[in-house]
Amino acid sequence: MTPLLKVQNVEKTYGKGANTFTALSNISFEVKKGEFVGVMGPSGAGKSTLLNVLATIDTPTTGEIIIGDTNLACMKDAELADFRRDNLGFIFQDYNLLDSLTVRENIVLPLAIAKVPTKAINARVERIATLFGIKDLLDKYPYQISGGQKQRTASSRALVTEPKLIFADEPTGALDSKSATDLLESLSDLNNSQASTIMMVTHDAFAASFCQRILFIQDGQLSKEIHRGTQTRKQFFQEILQVLAGIGGGVNDVI
């Protein structure tokens, strides 16, 4: 099967000469359609930098990133913007909701920009709101709902366009444990029921245990990869903790 995402020898450096800093070094991996992949590592390891270059928010210094059959290095800025809008979904720690719009209107926004017909918009919003358990909140405003509900609204907005690839950067970082679990279960359900492809950066071993595969980054390089396989989520969680302790000098440094 052709991978949905193919990363080949990607490097990212900042500065020049003696002041050059290498954030990513010789990163190569593939992600198949329908995978839920986590990216972990100590603070400053390069996790968010990797997500940014994969998501076209930043550009690699060298190397290739291919999504589907599109080589991002061959695209101009305007083409990248269109590609990002049509193919990628983003979930961030900050909700970035518009307080002047209702939950429904926030979710509708990317569909309206893409000029999706009204009938199709309504069907998609109902479906994604049901999946994330916020159907009863559609007519409320962001200031009227909890942090967990805001994140599920932001996630619904990111996924309502049915993107090929979903990038999540610390999506549970600002949530309490129950809200985090609710969000992760919704993402897992989406991955299982619709074969959505998700790549999530997280410090949290509990969040990572919902993934099928974890890539560990240390000093800008891929240092290890583990698969959940037939393990229970609890067993996978314990394996993740062991790896984190080994690469970070202690579990508390990386969770």
ROLUM-943272 format. One line per field, with one value per residue: residue in one letter; x, y, z of N, C-alpha, C in turn. Coordinates in pm, 1 decimal. Layout:
code	[A:...]
nx	[X:...]
ny	[Y:...]
nz	[Z:...]
cax	[X:...]
cay	[Y:...]
caz	[Z:...]
cx	[X:...]
cy	[Y:...]
cz	[Z:...]
//
This chain:
code	[M:T:P:L:L:K:V:Q:N:V:E:K:T:Y:G:K:G:A:N:T:F:T:A:L:S:N:I:S:F:E:V:K:K:G:E:F:V:G:V:M:G:P:S:G:A:G:K:S:T:L:L:N:V:L:A:T:I:D:T:P:T:T:G:E:I:I:I:G:D:T:N:L:A:C:M:K:D:A:E:L:A:D:F:R:R:D:N:L:G:F:I:F:Q:D:Y:N:L:L:D:S:L:T:V:R:E:N:I:V:L:P:L:A:I:A:K:V:P:T:K:A:I:N:A:R:V:E:R:I:A:T:L:F:G:I:K:D:L:L:D:K:Y:P:Y:Q:I:S:G:G:Q:K:Q:R:T:A:S:S:R:A:L:V:T:E:P:K:L:I:F:A:D:E:P:T:G:A:L:D:S:K:S:A:T:D:L:L:E:S:L:S:D:L:N:N:S:Q:A:S:T:I:M:M:V:T:H:D:A:F:A:A:S:F:C:Q:R:I:L:F:I:Q:D:G:Q:L:S:K:E:I:H:R:G:T:Q:T:R:K:Q:F:F:Q:E:I:L:Q:V:L:A:G:I:G:G:G:V:N:D:V:I]
nx	[83.4:55.9:207.0:32.5:160.7:489.6:809.6:1125.0:1454.3:1453.6:1563.7:1599.1:1725.5:1834.5:1955.9:2297.3:2630.0:2854.8:2652.3:2455.3:2177.0:2061.1:1751.6:1605.4:1721.3:1797.6:1545.1:1330.1:1040.6:728.3:371.8:78.6:-247.2:-515.7:-378.0:-301.7:-81.6:162.3:385.4:661.7:887.4:1162.2:1135.2:1208.7:1310.8:1236.6:983.2:749.0:854.6:889.4:619.3:528.3:669.6:574.9:309.5:304.5:330.3:577.9:890.7:1105.3:1466.4:1620.7:1539.6:1245.3:887.9:607.9:271.7:10.8:10.8:151.4:427.2:548.7:760.7:764.9:577.2:437.2:384.7:111.0:-10.5:47.1:-107.0:-367.2:-358.4:-320.8:-561.5:-747.2:-673.9:-563.5:-603.3:-613.6:-543.4:-497.0:-337.2:-433.7:-756.2:-854.3:-1105.5:-1373.3:-1516.3:-1739.9:-1896.9:-2129.8:-2105.4:-2183.2:-2145.4:-1871.2:-1776.6:-1876.3:-1733.6:-1481.7:-1599.1:-1772.3:-1589.3:-1473.7:-1682.5:-1879.8:-2187.1:-2494.9:-2672.9:-2506.1:-2326.5:-2482.1:-2537.8:-2281.6:-2197.4:-2382.4:-2315.6:-2041.7:-2058.6:-2215.3:-2043.8:-1840.9:-1981.5:-2113.2:-2350.7:-2571.1:-2478.0:-2455.8:-2577.3:-2476.1:-2236.3:-1874.5:-1785.8:-1970.7:-1930.2:-1738.1:-1376.6:-1304.2:-1520.1:-1482.2:-1244.2:-1332.4:-1506.7:-1326.0:-1185.2:-1386.1:-1429.2:-1184.1:-1200.2:-1430.5:-1408.3:-1327.3:-1049.1:-751.9:-538.2:-471.7:-336.8:-233.3:-139.7:-31.1:-305.5:-447.6:-333.0:-426.9:-639.2:-854.1:-839.7:-1069.7:-1190.0:-981.4:-968.2:-1220.8:-1190.7:-977.5:-1089.2:-1288.8:-1133.6:-1006.1:-1227.1:-1304.9:-1084.0:-1101.7:-1360.0:-1381.8:-1143.6:-967.6:-667.5:-429.3:-189.6:-22.0:133.6:257.3:323.2:226.8:199.2:-32.0:-214.8:-76.4:-105.3:-337.3:-272.7:-166.6:90.5:410.2:642.0:957.4:1143.2:1465.6:1697.4:1652.8:1646.1:1505.1:1469.3:1358.3:1097.7:778.1:515.2:170.9:26.8:-106.3:-136.6:-303.2:-442.4:-350.5:-122.6:32.6:65.1:235.1:464.2:528.1:593.7:828.2:1002.5:1013.7:1134.4:1384.8:1486.1:1461.5:1578.4:1425.0:1091.3:934.7:1045.9:945.7:675.1]
ny	[-119.8:220.6:474.8:725.7:945.0:1035.7:1073.9:1189.0:1194.4:1443.1:1756.6:2028.9:2339.5:2626.5:2962.4:3065.4:2967.0:2963.1:2989.2:2811.2:2605.7:2280.5:2157.4:1939.9:1628.9:1434.0:1291.6:1027.1:852.1:669.2:701.8:521.4:521.7:563.3:519.0:590.2:785.3:862.2:1120.8:1157.8:1271.3:1427.0:1767.1:2019.1:1845.7:1843.9:1786.5:1951.5:2111.1:1921.8:1853.9:2098.7:2131.0:1913.6:1979.5:2190.7:2439.8:2533.0:2517.6:2252.0:2244.8:2075.3:1773.5:1565.8:1585.5:1404.0:1393.9:1187.3:1186.0:1413.4:1618.4:1826.3:2001.3:2090.5:2283.7:2613.5:2901.5:2987.2:2763.0:2578.5:2682.1:2637.7:2359.5:2290.5:2382.4:2216.0:1953.7:1902.5:1878.0:2054.0:2040.2:2215.9:2301.0:2542.5:2668.8:2851.0:2953.8:3156.3:3399.2:3547.7:3392.4:3119.0:2778.9:2608.2:2780.7:2826.0:2570.9:2544.7:2730.7:2666.8:2515.7:2694.2:2876.5:2714.1:2697.4:2496.9:2332.9:2430.6:2227.4:2004.3:2101.3:2120.2:1849.7:1744.3:1888.7:1807.6:1537.4:1534.6:1676.7:1509.2:1289.5:1398.0:1457.3:1704.1:1795.8:1906.7:2152.5:2324.9:2573.9:2740.8:2984.5:3016.3:3122.3:3024.1:2759.2:2472.8:2418.3:2165.9:2118.1:2325.9:2241.9:2011.1:2128.2:2275.5:2061.3:1939.4:2137.3:2121.9:1872.4:1856.3:1912.3:1681.3:1594.6:1458.9:1406.5:1445.5:1668.5:1692.2:1892.5:1863.4:1827.4:1776.9:1925.8:2147.8:2054.0:1906.7:1581.1:1422.7:1557.8:1539.3:1262.6:1217.7:1357.2:1215.6:961.8:1019.9:1091.3:848.3:687.1:807.8:750.0:469.6:418.7:564.1:539.8:751.8:937.6:1014.8:1223.1:1281.7:1499.9:1474.6:1519.9:1352.9:1039.2:892.6:1000.6:928.5:655.4:595.0:582.1:393.7:357.1:478.7:734.6:820.5:1106.0:1235.9:1481.0:1592.6:1375.8:1066.4:828.8:593.7:351.5:230.1:-16.9:-66.2:-300.4:-607.2:-543.5:-438.3:-113.5:-27.5:-185.8:-92.3:170.1:135.4:42.5:268.5:449.2:328.8:359.6:639.8:705.4:605.3:761.7:1019.5:1062.2:1042.7:983.3:1202.5:1413.1:1417.7:1392.8]
nz	[0.0:-87.6:102.6:295.0:397.8:340.5:453.7:386.1:465.7:606.4:715.8:943.5:993.6:1178.6:1167.0:1082.8:982.6:1253.8:1429.4:1370.7:1430.5:1461.0:1431.4:1340.3:1220.3:953.1:925.9:861.3:769.8:734.9:703.4:704.8:547.9:770.6:1005.2:1350.8:1483.0:1723.4:1840.6:2038.9:2301.5:2483.5:2613.7:2377.5:2192.7:1927.2:1842.5:1794.1:1593.8:1392.3:1344.9:1248.9:1004.6:863.1:843.3:672.5:782.3:837.1:654.5:548.9:571.6:413.7:228.4:165.3:171.4:124.1:60.0:2.6:-337.5:-366.0:-371.8:-140.5:-158.9:-414.7:-445.0:-464.8:-247.9:-256.0:-365.7:-166.7:41.6:-53.5:-70.9:196.8:307.4:178.6:234.4:487.6:844.0:1155.9:1499.9:1786.9:2103.0:2198.2:2158.5:1967.4:1890.5:1760.4:1947.3:1886.5:1731.9:1720.4:1848.1:1639.9:1418.5:1431.9:1368.6:1112.5:966.8:810.0:606.3:487.3:384.6:195.0:24.1:34.9:-39.7:124.6:218.3:235.9:422.5:659.9:709.1:752.1:978.3:1173.9:1190.0:1274.2:1512.0:1664.5:1687.5:1847.7:2072.6:2114.9:2019.0:2147.0:2209.8:2001.8:1952.2:2139.5:2267.4:2259.4:2509.8:2680.4:2729.9:2852.3:2893.3:2792.2:2622.3:2444.4:2321.5:2195.6:2019.0:1862.8:1757.0:1609.6:1418.0:1285.6:1169.2:1021.5:756.1:647.9:624.9:465.4:628.3:969.3:1196.8:1527.2:1790.1:2099.0:2199.2:2433.7:2627.0:2775.1:2915.5:3169.6:3330.6:3273.1:3056.4:2875.7:2836.5:2721.0:2477.9:2358.1:2333.7:2149.3:1925.4:1884.4:1825.1:1586.4:1428.8:1422.6:1316.1:1078.3:952.7:973.3:941.7:1175.4:1327.8:1615.7:1837.5:2162.3:2514.0:2696.1:2832.0:2879.5:2692.8:2461.0:2466.6:2336.0:2075.2:1781.6:1713.2:1811.0:1756.9:1867.1:1943.7:1982.1:2050.5:1796.5:1625.9:1506.9:1749.2:1840.6:1783.0:1856.1:1858.7:1924.5:1868.7:1970.1:2231.3:2533.6:2605.5:2851.6:2889.9:2677.7:2756.6:2979.3:2847.6:2697.3:2904.1:2999.2:2780.8:2761.3:3005.4:2957.2:2743.5:2827.4:3070.3:3289.1:3389.2:3468.3:3333.6:3081.4:3066.8]
cax	[0.0:129.5:184.4:-33.2:265.2:625.4:908.4:1254.5:1577.9:1418.5:1642.7:1558.5:1827.0:1811.5:2078.8:2403.1:2767.7:2878.1:2528.0:2356.6:2116.5:1988.9:1632.8:1571.6:1835.0:1783.0:1420.8:1262.2:940.9:605.8:245.3:-22.9:-383.3:-587.0:-295.2:-304.0:60.6:204.9:524.3:698.1:1027.8:1185.1:1115.2:1316.5:1364.5:1204.7:850.5:662.6:919.0:853.9:478.4:513.4:715.5:484.1:180.4:330.1:338.1:718.0:949.9:1231.5:1586.2:1644.8:1456.1:1116.4:765.3:509.7:140.5:-57.6:105.3:195.4:555.1:529.7:874.5:743.4:462.4:455.6:311.5:-33.6:-51.1:52.5:-222.5:-483.8:-341.0:-342.7:-705.3:-827.1:-628.5:-509.2:-679.0:-523.2:-596.1:-390.9:-367.6:-520.6:-876.4:-865.6:-1244.5:-1418.7:-1617.8:-1859.8:-1971.3:-2175.6:-2032.5:-2217.2:-2083.9:-1727.7:-1752.4:-1913.3:-1646.2:-1397.6:-1684.4:-1821.3:-1476.6:-1455.7:-1805.2:-1954.0:-2331.7:-2557.3:-2727.3:-2393.0:-2271.9:-2566.0:-2520.7:-2147.9:-2191.7:-2458.2:-2241.3:-1919.3:-2098.9:-2260.6:-1925.0:-1766.3:-2069.2:-2144.2:-2468.7:-2660.2:-2411.0:-2432.5:-2627.5:-2410.4:-2115.0:-1758.3:-1774.2:-2074.1:-1899.4:-1615.6:-1254.9:-1312.3:-1617.5:-1417.7:-1148.4:-1409.0:-1556.1:-1211.4:-1156.5:-1493.1:-1400.5:-1068.5:-1228.9:-1554.7:-1372.2:-1287.5:-911.8:-678.4:-441.1:-502.4:-223.9:-275.7:-23.1:-65.6:-447.6:-503.5:-244.4:-496.0:-763.7:-852.7:-825.7:-1192.7:-1205.5:-877.6:-1009.8:-1333.6:-1138.5:-896.9:-1181.1:-1354.2:-1035.6:-987.0:-1347.9:-1297.4:-980.4:-1149.2:-1483.1:-1370.2:-1005.7:-900.6:-524.3:-400.8:-54.0:-37.9:246.2:212.6:414.6:149.7:199.0:-171.3:-268.0:-6.4:-148.6:-449.7:-217.0:-128.3:236.0:474.0:776.3:1025.9:1246.7:1563.7:1799.2:1622.0:1653.7:1419.8:1552.1:1293.5:959.7:710.3:380.6:81.5:-1.8:-217.7:-135.9:-409.5:-394.6:-276.4:9.3:104.9:98.4:353.4:578.6:561.5:662.8:963.7:1083.5:1033.3:1232.7:1515.4:1538.0:1449.4:1647.6:1328.0:955.6:881.3:1102.6:885.5:529.5]
cay	[0.0:346.6:550.5:855.6:1043.0:983.0:1173.2:1138.2:1268.1:1581.8:1830.9:2167.4:2414.4:2769.2:3038.1:3045.2:2957.5:2911.3:3000.3:2717.9:2508.5:2175.7:2115.7:1806.5:1573.6:1308.5:1226.3:950.6:754.0:668.4:682.6:465.7:569.6:499.3:505.1:690.6:784.4:961.4:1167.0:1190.7:1295.2:1532.1:1905.2:2067.5:1738.3:1869.9:1731.9:2052.0:2150.3:1818.4:1868.8:2221.0:2113.1:1818.3:2044.5:2302.5:2566.0:2569.7:2440.9:2187.4:2296.6:1976.5:1655.0:1566.7:1545.4:1369.7:1358.7:1129.9:1189.8:1552.4:1653.3:1962.7:2084.5:2139.9:2373.7:2752.7:2937.2:2989.4:2623.9:2515.9:2729.7:2564.1:2218.8:2283.8:2399.8:2107.6:1818.4:1886.7:1927.0:2092.7:2053.6:2271.4:2313.0:2660.3:2635.2:2944.1:2971.9:3294.9:3417.0:3611.9:3290.8:3004.2:2654.0:2565.0:2870.6:2799.1:2445.9:2566.5:2829.5:2619.2:2468.5:2813.7:2929.7:2624.0:2708.3:2370.8:2360.3:2438.3:2097.8:1919.5:2159.0:2081.5:1706.3:1722.6:1945.3:1718.6:1412.1:1552.6:1720.3:1388.1:1210.1:1459.9:1476.3:1845.6:1830.0:1991.2:2280.4:2393.2:2711.5:2817.2:3056.4:2959.9:3165.5:2955.4:2616.4:2441.4:2401.3:2040.0:2135.6:2412.2:2163.1:1922.7:2215.0:2302.2:1936.5:1923.0:2231.9:2071.8:1745.7:1862.4:1918.8:1545.2:1603.2:1334.0:1388.0:1532.2:1695.1:1737.8:1935.2:1869.8:1863.9:1761.9:1995.9:2244.4:1992.2:1819.3:1440.6:1371.0:1619.6:1482.1:1126.5:1229.1:1396.9:1106.3:855.0:1064.4:1079.2:705.4:639.5:859.6:671.1:332.4:409.2:628.1:521.8:881.5:930.0:1116.6:1230.2:1362.0:1528.8:1483.9:1487.2:1273.7:896.0:846.3:1037.6:850.1:515.5:579.1:567.6:259.4:355.8:598.3:770.8:896.4:1195.7:1280.8:1566.2:1616.0:1253.2:955.7:740.5:464.9:338.9:115.1:-43.8:-123.0:-438.3:-672.0:-503.3:-351.9:24.3:-19.4:-244.6:-0.3:283.9:98.6:37.9:407.9:504.8:273.2:423.0:779.8:710.1:576.8:866.9:1152.9:1071.2:1028.2:998.3:1335.5:1510.4:1411.7:1379.2]
caz	[0.0:-92.7:226.4:282.8:427.7:326.3:495.0:341.5:496.3:637.7:813.0:965.4:1066.8:1198.0:1180.4:983.6:1029.5:1388.8:1506.1:1316.5:1522.2:1388.6:1506.1:1290.6:1147.3:878.7:967.9:756.1:813.0:655.5:774.7:615.8:567.1:880.1:1125.0:1457.1:1518.6:1821.3:1838.6:2176.5:2329.7:2582.6:2570.7:2292.4:2108.2:1786.9:1811.0:1731.9:1467.7:1295.2:1308.9:1169.9:866.2:798.9:822.9:580.3:855.7:818.0:545.1:585.8:505.4:308.5:238.5:96.4:239.6:21.6:113.9:-112.8:-449.3:-376.2:-310.8:-91.2:-198.2:-551.2:-445.0:-426.9:-126.4:-280.5:-384.1:-34.7:118.6:-103.4:-33.4:341.7:331.6:121.0:267.6:622.2:958.5:1264.0:1635.2:1869.8:2245.5:2207.0:2081.8:1854.4:1849.6:1750.8:2051.7:1831.5:1657.5:1798.2:1824.3:1504.1:1320.5:1433.9:1295.8:972.2:903.3:698.5:497.0:418.9:307.6:80.8:-55.9:34.2:-40.8:256.9:258.0:274.7:545.6:773.5:733.9:808.4:1113.0:1262.2:1206.2:1352.8:1646.2:1733.6:1717.4:1957.5:2187.1:2138.7:1939.3:2227.6:2236.8:1874.9:1951.5:2245.8:2230.2:2328.5:2649.4:2758.3:2741.1:2926.3:2814.3:2718.6:2514.3:2344.8:2244.6:2107.0:1911.8:1775.2:1686.3:1510.5:1309.6:1210.8:1102.0:944.0:614.2:610.8:572.8:445.3:735.8:1083.0:1284.9:1659.8:1867.8:2241.8:2205.0:2568.4:2719.0:2861.1:2960.8:3286.3:3291.1:3212.0:2924.6:2790.2:2801.3:2627.9:2347.0:2303.4:2293.5:2025.9:1817.3:1860.9:1755.9:1449.5:1362.4:1402.4:1237.7:947.7:904.6:967.6:969.1:1276.4:1380.6:1736.7:1926.0:2301.1:2623.5:2791.5:2801.3:2876.3:2561.3:2359.1:2471.1:2244.2:1940.6:1737.9:1695.2:1866.0:1713.2:1971.6:1893.0:2080.2:1987.9:1656.2:1547.4:1549.1:1831.0:1865.7:1737.0:1915.3:1808.9:2025.3:1831.3:2040.4:2371.6:2583.3:2617.5:2977.3:2865.6:2589.7:2842.6:3057.2:2756.5:2665.7:3020.7:3004.3:2676.1:2798.4:3113.6:2899.8:2654.6:2886.2:3197.5:3396.6:3337.1:3496.0:3240.7:2948.7:3074.4]
cx	[87.5:102.9:112.8:68.1:401.0:724.2:1046.6:1366.8:1553.1:1511.6:1586.7:1664.3:1786.5:1946.3:2180.0:2538.5:2779.0:2752.1:2418.3:2308.1:2035.0:1873.7:1588.5:1686.6:1799.8:1661.1:1356.1:1163.6:820.8:485.6:142.3:-159.5:-448.9:-504.9:-319.9:-164.0:90.0:350.6:557.2:848.0:1042.0:1154.8:1235.7:1373.1:1338.2:1066.6:762.6:721.6:884.6:709.6:458.4:559.3:626.7:353.3:188.8:327.9:479.6:773.1:1079.7:1348.4:1625.6:1550.9:1322.0:1003.9:660.0:380.9:53.9:41.6:160.5:325.2:548.4:641.6:855.3:633.0:501.1:363.9:160.0:-87.2:-52.4:-67.9:-348.8:-477.2:-370.6:-491.9:-785.0:-792.6:-588.5:-603.0:-584.6:-598.4:-480.7:-434.1:-458.3:-638.0:-894.0:-1007.9:-1277.4:-1535.9:-1746.8:-1946.5:-2016.5:-2086.4:-2057.2:-2143.7:-1932.1:-1694.4:-1775.7:-1807.8:-1559.0:-1478.6:-1738.3:-1711.8:-1453.8:-1577.8:-1875.3:-2103.5:-2393.9:-2608.7:-2617.1:-2330.7:-2350.4:-2546.8:-2385.6:-2139.2:-2265.5:-2379.2:-2120.5:-1952.6:-2147.9:-2141.4:-1850.5:-1854.8:-2103.8:-2268.7:-2562.3:-2602.0:-2401.2:-2476.7:-2569.2:-2286.7:-1996.7:-1747.4:-1877.6:-2042.6:-1763.4:-1495.7:-1256.7:-1408.2:-1562.1:-1320.7:-1220.1:-1471.9:-1444.6:-1175.6:-1260.8:-1469.5:-1285.0:-1104.1:-1351.9:-1527.5:-1328.7:-1146.9:-847.8:-591.4:-467.0:-377.5:-276.1:-151.2:-65.1:-214.2:-509.4:-428.3:-314.0:-622.5:-745.4:-860.0:-951.1:-1211.9:-1103.4:-917.2:-1124.1:-1284.4:-1062.6:-984.8:-1253.7:-1259.7:-1012.0:-1106.1:-1346.6:-1196.9:-1030.6:-1266.8:-1468.6:-1230.6:-935.5:-754.5:-485.6:-254.7:-55.0:93.3:193.0:328.0:355.3:143.2:57.7:-233.8:-206.0:-55.0:-270.5:-401.5:-186.9:23.2:291.7:613.0:838.6:1139.3:1336.6:1672.4:1778.6:1626.2:1552.5:1505.4:1491.1:1151.2:898.4:568.0:296.3:51.2:-123.1:-223.1:-264.6:-353.1:-312.4:-135.3:95.1:150.0:225.7:478.3:624.5:639.3:807.4:1054.9:1114.0:1138.0:1373.3:1571.8:1536.8:1520.0:1554.8:1190.5:904.1:935.7:1023.7:735.1:469.6]
cy	[125.7:426.4:682.1:967.7:975.0:1095.3:1115.8:1235.7:1416.5:1638.4:1972.3:2235.3:2560.9:2838.3:3004.4:3033.9:2895.7:2913.4:2906.5:2620.8:2409.0:2125.3:1975.0:1756.1:1438.3:1227.3:1156.8:853.1:763.6:650.2:633.5:526.3:491.3:478.4:619.8:686.9:895.8:997.9:1216.0:1214.9:1406.3:1670.9:1951.5:1963.9:1761.2:1823.5:1832.8:2103.5:2050.6:1834.9:1990.7:2202.7:2013.3:1885.4:2167.2:2438.4:2622.4:2484.2:2375.6:2251.7:2205.7:1858.3:1673.2:1522.3:1524.8:1326.3:1313.8:1120.2:1330.2:1574.4:1800.4:2056.5:2147.3:2245.1:2515.1:2785.1:2932.3:2847.8:2550.0:2555.8:2655.2:2417.5:2199.5:2290.3:2276.5:1969.0:1795.4:1943.8:1951.7:2104.7:2099.1:2275.8:2432.6:2639.9:2723.0:2953.5:3121.2:3314.4:3478.4:3515.0:3179.5:2883.6:2605.8:2649.7:2853.6:2674.0:2464.6:2647.3:2774.9:2567.3:2586.5:2874.8:2846.3:2620.0:2573.6:2403.4:2348.1:2303.5:2004.2:1969.1:2110.2:1934.4:1678.5:1772.5:1855.7:1591.6:1430.1:1596.8:1601.9:1303.7:1265.4:1496.8:1620.2:1890.0:1923.6:2130.1:2369.0:2539.1:2797.0:2887.3:3000.2:2999.1:3097.9:2807.6:2596.1:2428.3:2274.2:2048.9:2226.6:2331.3:2066.5:2002.3:2243.2:2177.8:1910.9:2014.1:2181.2:1952.4:1749.5:1869.5:1782.7:1542.9:1465.5:1301.1:1491.9:1545.2:1751.7:1768.5:1958.0:1901.8:1854.2:1844.8:2088.5:2186.5:1915.7:1674.7:1385.8:1427.0:1563.7:1342.6:1128.5:1262.1:1282.0:990.0:891.8:1052.2:932.7:645.6:682.9:779.2:530.8:323.8:463.7:616.8:655.7:865.3:1046.4:1107.5:1329.4:1376.0:1542.1:1455.6:1376.7:1126.7:839.8:877.8:950.5:705.8:489.1:557.0:421.1:243.9:486.0:613.8:856.7:977.6:1238.5:1358.4:1579.0:1493.9:1150.9:855.0:602.9:469.4:215.7:105.2:-103.6:-269.6:-492.7:-634.5:-428.6:-210.4:42.0:-74.9:-152.3:122.9:255.1:92.9:179.2:471.3:456.4:339.4:567.8:794.4:689.7:690.6:1004.5:1169.8:1055.7:1058.1:1139.6:1441.8:1519.8:1396.0:1511.5]
cz	[0.0:34.2:199.3:304.4:417.5:354.4:464.9:374.6:525.6:744.6:823.9:1050.3:1074.7:1213.9:1072.3:1051.8:1167.0:1473.8:1455.4:1424.0:1441.0:1474.2:1467.8:1205.0:1086.2:924.1:848.2:819.7:719.9:747.3:673.7:645.5:680.2:1005.2:1222.3:1518.5:1618.1:1802.2:1978.9:2188.1:2431.6:2526.3:2489.8:2197.7:1959.9:1745.5:1737.3:1601.2:1358.5:1250.2:1219.0:1025.6:792.2:760.0:732.5:649.5:845.9:703.8:590.9:511.9:389.9:330.3:169.4:188.9:131.9:90.3:-2.6:-227.0:-470.7:-300.3:-270.0:-135.3:-335.1:-559.1:-402.8:-308.5:-145.8:-298.0:-251.1:50.0:76.7:-61.7:114.8:373.2:290.6:174.9:412.7:728.0:1074.5:1396.4:1723.6:2016.4:2270.7:2111.9:1957.9:1799.9:1843.9:1846.7:1999.4:1751.3:1750.8:1769.4:1681.7:1399.7:1316.3:1353.2:1146.0:896.6:789.5:580.2:416.5:331.8:181.7:-10.8:-74.4:37.6:98.3:305.4:306.4:404.8:666.7:809.7:800.1:952.2:1212.1:1292.3:1297.6:1495.0:1728.8:1776.2:1838.7:2076.5:2218.0:2061.3:2015.2:2253.5:2113.3:1873.4:2063.9:2190.3:2309.5:2475.3:2740.1:2781.6:2808.3:2832.3:2731.8:2601.3:2405.1:2258.6:2151.1:1992.2:1811.0:1693.5:1578.1:1391.0:1222.5:1123.7:1012.5:793.9:559.6:550.1:556.4:565.8:844.5:1169.7:1416.4:1742.7:2012.4:2261.7:2343.5:2672.0:2816.6:2924.2:3091.4:3238.8:3223.5:3071.5:2826.1:2743.9:2700.6:2487.2:2281.2:2257.9:2164.4:1906.4:1781.9:1786.6:1609.4:1368.1:1329.4:1305.9:1096.3:887.1:885.6:1008.4:1058.9:1318.6:1495.7:1812.8:2067.8:2396.8:2711.2:2750.2:2796.2:2741.2:2452.2:2354.6:2383.5:2100.3:1909.9:1729.7:1750.4:1806.1:1822.6:1909.5:2007.7:2006.9:1837.4:1567.3:1597.6:1624.2:1850.7:1811.8:1801.9:1860.7:1921.0:1995.2:1904.5:2188.4:2407.7:2593.6:2745.2:2960.7:2779.0:2667.2:2922.4:2969.6:2720.2:2780.9:3028.7:2901.2:2713.0:2908.3:3059.1:2817.2:2718.9:3018.0:3315.8:3343.2:3356.1:3401.7:3111.7:2951.4:3119.8]
//
